[in-house]
Amino acid sequence: MSEYQFTIPTLFGLEGVCADEARRLGLPEVRAENGRVQCTGSEADLSRLNLSLVNTVYHTSQRLRHSRFIKRDVFPNFKAL
């Protein structure tokens, strides 16, 4: 299988969260940089990483929604997926 170089854009300050998630999935050569995370992996890794990051964003938004800072559902159509 071919190895691909992935670049994941993030909000500033969330690079570490995204890099930790990529490491948890076992992706090699994970590097957190300003505003992005870079790593390598296969096509299957791309799918796993995408689903994992969407899940992390959704659950983080739900926690924020129940805080005093955000009072609306950030991803109202996510449950349809």
C-alpha positions, 0 to 999 in steps of 0.5 A: 500500500502507498503511504500518503502525507496528510496535512490536517488544518486546525484552529490555533491552540487545538493542534495538540488535541488533533495530534494526540488523536492521530497518535492514538490511532497509531499513525507514524510521524505525527507533527503538530505545527502552528495551525496544522498537524502533519502525519503519514498513513495509508488510505485506510488510515485516512478514513479512520482518522477522518471519522475519529476527528469528526467524532472528537469534534462532535463530542467536544462541541456537545460538552461546550454546548452544555457550558455557559459559553455556547447555547446552541447545537453547533452540529445540528445535522450530525446525527443524520450521518 
